[in-house]
Amino acid sequence: LFVGGLDTVANALGFDFRYLAEHPDEQRRLRDDPSLIPNAAEEMLRAFSTVHMVRTARRNTEIHGVKIKAGDRVTCSSIAANRDPLEFPDPDRIDFTREVNRHVAFSYGPHRCAGSHLARREVIAAITEWLARVPQFRIKDGTAPVAIAGMVFGMERLEIAWD
């Protein structure tokens, strides 16, 4: 309970800061209008989901020719679901003004993350405070962000710089 959300929020922020470092106009936009930060945080949660739901098959089944046995572990990609064009118009575009944003970054139904409301508040607070204190930033020259994959996606290395 005490460490729940620690890695996921830190990794979400890694992707958020990478995006903002690579998109200075969007970074400037949030600085100019901090009221956009909650929507921006929500949109980046949708676009850069860090946790992928893992479920255990309860019975033998077959999906599109793939046999799944009872007891097999199955990963459900929230990244793919959050890029569904039937749910999100222009799903690959990050839109800080997206009105309807029913993403599944925190799963859904009975498996929904119990800490999702706290995680949102932490992400919003971190972005707000960072932008208030750190000048315009970018990816440090000569470096490249390195992401890691697994049940939790994250940034292994993200070097940023500012003047």
Order of alpha helices (4+ residues) and beta strands (2+ residues): alpha-alpha-alpha-beta-beta-beta-beta-alpha-alpha-beta-beta-beta-beta
